[in-house]
Amino acid sequence: MTKKKTWSSKWIDSWKKLGPGLVTGASDDDPSGIATYSQAGAAYGLATLWTAIIAFPLMASIQQMCARIGLVTAQGLTGTLKRHYPKPILYLMLLFSFPAIVLNIGADIAGMGAVGNLLFPSIDANYFSVLFTIILLGLIIYLPYQKIASILKYLCIVMLVYFVVPFLYKQDFGEIFQATFIPTIQLDKKFIAIIVGILGTTISPYLFFWQASVEVEELKSKRKHLIVNKKIIHEMNQDVDFGMTVSGFVMYFIILATGTVLFKGGIHQIDTVEQAALALKPLAGKMAYLLFAIGVIGTGLIAIPVLSGSISYIITETFGWEQGLDKKFHEAKAFYAIIAISLILGLSLNYVGITPIQSLIYTAILYGLTAPVLIAIILHISNNKVIMGENVNGRRANIFGFAALIIMTIAAVTLIYLQLSE
């Protein structure tokens, strides 16, 4: 009895320590990301499973740097950029980030609406999109930061459904093991485009800004009387590692589910999350279909506050306006107005003829162009003793950080080449 109580209390303590890292990791697997992973699985089976292994250390190292920047400087990534770098760099990031994030929000809202329509066919997808937008806007504006953080954290439990879906279908574990640890490379334009798309989806610039800013929020709400020390940095690293591990596993299991069920079922073309969910139904059963669909809505509810929050942090820090999810609406009107505008603009994309597929393509291009520049800046900040003091990068962080920079630069060049050669 004592052992059980000790184990449960340890688990509760560990859960309480998890926060921004877990939410960031979960938001990385938004409906747009699920669409990309589903496309990969349907088109190439298990051939892209290995990307989850490669992406994890790259994601984790960059997000840890961003979190450390937030903790040490007590300001977001934009604030640090503004203070220590030429303003043209800051404005360039803003110029690329705003449309990319709005397009991402639009694709996610449309995906949630379409999946809502699959679950309840009598209700039009547009009504669901509007409903989800109103719910999210209300929660973000009226709830204090700790409540929002708690809701987002518990919503992460929804992600567990993707660990179940593949096992509702008979699996060849030898084939899975081989595909996971022996990379498959196909010198094929579409395959390379899928790999670039996966990397762009998992290592997204909006997450860099969110991670730094939300660590500051966490510092204010929980640790405002503490000096940032090695213990706090260590806890942050554990939080980020756990969040990125969850993100990597979700990505892995979605590719596994669609790569075995859809690919082997002869369905090789998936453009949207609702197509992926619908295609699973006759092949893997109603339970797989329902779990996949519920997961899409759950991930959207996590990701959209992160997306809209990140763009609001970027803009308000750029212009020195009051910001923070810990503030009430009347204390940071511009901050919440930007969140509202980004959600409304995202919702309106479908009505102006921009489809979720087009939004995904445009987002991938804009993220692809900005990610290498931002990673280079993050590496520079993280190794700058004037800014970071004794909390500069260690050797391991720099190895993975520079690997991320090289890989994302190659991905960006490849993306531009693929677009120009069409």
Secondary structure by P-SEA (a helix, b strand, c coil): caaaaaaaaaaaaaaaaccaaaaaaaaaacaaaaaaaaaaaaacccccccccccaaaaaaaaaaaaaaaaaaacccaaaaaaacccaaaaaaaaaaaaaaaaaaaaaaaaaaaaaaaaacccccaaaaaaaaaaaaaaaaccccaaaaaaaaaaacccccccccccccccccaaaaaaaacbbbbbccaaaaaaaaaaaaaaacaaaaaaaaaaaaaaaaaccccccccaaaaaaaaaaaaaaaaaaaaaaaaaaaaaacccccccccccccaaaaaaaacccccaaaaaaaaaaaaaaaaacaaaaaaaaaaaaaaaacccccccccccccaaaaaaaaaaaaaaaacccccccaaaaaaaaaaaaaacaaaaaaaaaaaaacccccccccccaaaaaaaaaaaaaaaaaaaaaaaaaaac
